[in-house]
Amino acid sequence: MKKVYTDEQIVKIVRGAEVSGVTVKEYCREKGIHETTFYNWKKRFGTMEVEEVREYRSLQAENARLKRLLAERDLEIDAIKHVLKKKW
């Protein structure tokens, strides 16, 4: 089953690995995450604080919403162009 981690948990896990004193493999096993997940989090959120991660995620959601709106608008424009091409 896939577990969803909060922003605080992700930052805490990434920061905790730096000070744990054990290997990444052992640390990930303790936390119950896969090493690949850890390295993806570290690459994406390694230098960020909790607030920055929250802002990043909200910007991603806003970007996805705007892309959907743009796609819908493009479909509407194509439909209007198709209707206007017909000769009455």
C-alpha positions in Angstrom: 0.0 0.0 0.0 1.3 3.4 -0.9 1.8 5.8 2.0 1.4 9.5 1.5 3.9 11.6 3.5 3.3 15.2 4.6 5.7 18.0 3.7 7.0 18.0 7.3 7.7 14.3 7.2 9.5 14.5 3.9 11.8 17.3 5.1 12.3 15.6 8.4 13.3 12.3 6.8 15.7 14.0 4.3 17.3 16.1 7.1 17.4 13.1 9.5 19.5 11.0 7.1 22.2 13.6 7.2 22.7 13.4 10.9 21.7 9.8 11.6 25.2 8.4 11.2 24.0 5.2 9.5 24.0 4.3 5.8 21.2 5.6 3.6 20.1 2.0 3.0 19.8 1.3 6.8 18.1 4.7 7.4 15.5 4.0 4.7 14.8 0.6 6.0 14.2 2.2 9.5 11.8 4.7 8.0 10.0 2.2 5.8 10.7 4.0 2.5 12.6 2.8 -0.6 16.0 4.2 -1.3 14.9 5.5 -4.7 12.1 7.4 -3.0 14.6 8.9 -0.6 17.0 10.0 -3.4 14.1 11.5 -5.4 13.0 13.5 -2.3 16.5 14.6 -1.6 17.0 15.7 -5.2 13.7 17.6 -5.2 13.4 18.9 -1.7 17.0 18.5 -0.3 17.7 22.2 0.2 14.1 23.3 0.9 12.5 24.1 4.2 8.9 23.0 5.0 7.3 26.2 3.9 9.2 26.2 0.6 8.0 22.6 0.0 4.4 23.7 0.7 4.7 26.6 -1.7 6.3 24.4 -4.4 3.4 21.9 -4.1 0.8 24.7 -4.3 2.5 26.1 -7.4 2.5 22.7 -9.0 -1.2 22.3 -8.3 -1.9 25.8 -9.7 0.2 25.1 -12.8 -1.8 21.9 -13.4 -5.1 23.8 -13.0 -4.0 26.5 -15.5 -2.8 23.9 -18.0 -6.3 22.2 -17.8 -8.0 25.6 -18.4 -5.7 26.4 -21.3 -6.5 23.0 -22.9 -10.2 23.5 -22.5 -10.0 27.0 -24.0 -8.0 25.6 -27.0 -10.7 22.9 -27.5 -13.4 25.6 -27.5 -11.5 27.7 -30.0 -11.1 24.7 -32.3 -14.8 24.0 -32.1 -15.7 27.6 -32.9 -13.3 27.6 -35.9 -14.9 24.4 -37.1 -18.4 25.9 -36.9 -17.3 29.1 -38.6 -15.7 27.2 -41.5 -19.1 25.8 -42.5 -20.8 27.7 -45.3 -24.4 28.6 -44.5 
